[in-house]
Amino acid sequence: MNEKFPKGFLLGTATSACQTETTRNTNWYGLRTRDGITVDRNIEHDLHRLEDTEIIALLGNAYRFNPDWAKLQNKPFGQLGTTQVENYRSFMGALKDKGLHLMFVLHHFANPNWFEKVGGWESNESPDIFADYSEKMAREFGDLTSSWNTINEPMTHAVNGYFFGFFPPCRKNPIAAIRVLKSQRKAHRLAYDSIKERLPNQMVGVSNATMDFRSESCLGQISAGIARKIYLEIIPDMFLPADFIGISYYGCVPFNPLPVTEIENPRKLDKMGRAHDKMWEYYPCGLEKVINHFHGRYNKPIIITENGCCTDDDEFRIRSIKEHLDAVRSSIKRGADVRGYFHWSTFDNVELHLGPSWRFGLVHINYETMKRTIKPSGIYYSKLVKSLRGN
Ligand code: BGC
């Protein structure tokens, strides 16, 4: 296995603060999920740092994570809080001592409540507020980070937060969604420049939400074509410059002519004879297609910032890891410069507006006791990581 990945290949896991840390001061706090629970404790990652550090190090030579902006800064252009900076620094220092590459994600769907109060991403001031935060983060943490992801999946954030109203601030206004994308584009560019000025040797980019958008009918050709154009061309072009192209890939969305997912159309994929997890059609070959597309379009290093599956069937998860890593290896053989793969997710966590029963983790969480138990897929993944370490 080890000789099949290039030297220095990053293999790790990924998490986000709004799905793992206790949350009080973000716009996710108090959101009622489809499962019926209210977002509050998540998996108490910030209260289990020591234990979680060991687990994270077992599951990767790299870790992609997102500190909680609301914990670090309490007003626009404010200084970062010393205690919280120290907390994150000691957590990151412990991972760095274990040899991990740390990819920092500055924005992963959550906004501090104070940021919402001053207009959030719809305000003209938001790019400057975010750029100031990025500059301070680079100053405080740059000696511990290895790479940066300014914004996680801008399109998922805009569509779910401002068009469908699933994510906070739960708006349903297409004009607002476009305004938010424009603000985030500007915010990314400003943040890119300020991070690069301080840390010229660290790669900076965004993660792009991707799927294999497949047409199933004549009309489906039009809708799938539009989705492809927006997700795989317009949005990634908007979020340049970038030193790497981040790809988050979860499967295939058939269009007939509307998109078919297991989340919104339960059992329909079964009727179509398609394998699926609890959310989307299972289609590992699509990852190779997406990598090849981005390699051809940008000819830049590529990092798989997220890939995983939502299931209680851990055998399925192991198969999914194997087959998606095969897709990565095959695209490397064809010439794509893929530098790393982050599995989503380290732990079961609260799946955004859906809730805790939608499990993605290599580590099982008992939500009553918060006990962490490594699943067979986690053991499988840790063996892959070990074989890579000997590389
Ligand atoms: C998001 C994660 C989410 C995952 C599964 C990604 O788009 O970045 O926060 O948990 O998809 O839905």
Residues whose N, C-alpha, C, O or C-beta is under 5 A from the ligand:
A	BS01	BGC	none
